[in-house]
């Protein structure tokens, strides 16, 4: 069992990105424990706590995990610019960045078939606009249309949607999603696999 530390902006990132981390780990045949180190305070808090953790690792004053996942929305500043804002000169442990463009709620709307599997009705393919809270509103409205009232705006269904999602289709629909999934898979593939037991199937690649 390996530990993955997550530094995220808020509850939406914790649920959506966390669900993707767990699904990708299962697909790659690795066992993980996700430890959320920061899940509030927005981009500034994420960047600060992430950098402090890496400094502590460098000084050997923090426990060392197998992987760090740091997540922050682009807020229409661009994926590369946001990535640079959460990059440090010294990264003593592997780091994977999740940078939804423009906001993480959009990721739950990428696969209408998965949405239909969970709620019985599909959702419209999302466009890409920079209006603040737009995708929070669209996610909530898409669920309300199915007759449900989402108490957390729909993010409480993140794990169900992610489990039903066609990852390949979602990657084709969104570059920021594809970038995160590709980087995460690459990180997990470097880990040694537990020995296969008799009759077990090989892990998907």
Secondary structure as UniProt FT lines:
FT   STRAND          2..7
FT   HELIX           11..27
FT   TURN            28..29
FT   STRAND          32..38
FT   HELIX           42..58
FT   TURN            59..60
FT   STRAND          67..71
FT   TURN            75..76
FT   HELIX           79..85
FT   STRAND          95..98
FT   HELIX           104..109
FT   HELIX           112..119
FT   TURN            132..133
FT   HELIX           134..144
FT   TURN            145..147
FT   TURN            151..154
FT   HELIX           155..157
FT   HELIX           158..164
FT   HELIX           167..173
FT   HELIX           175..189
FT   TURN            198..199
//
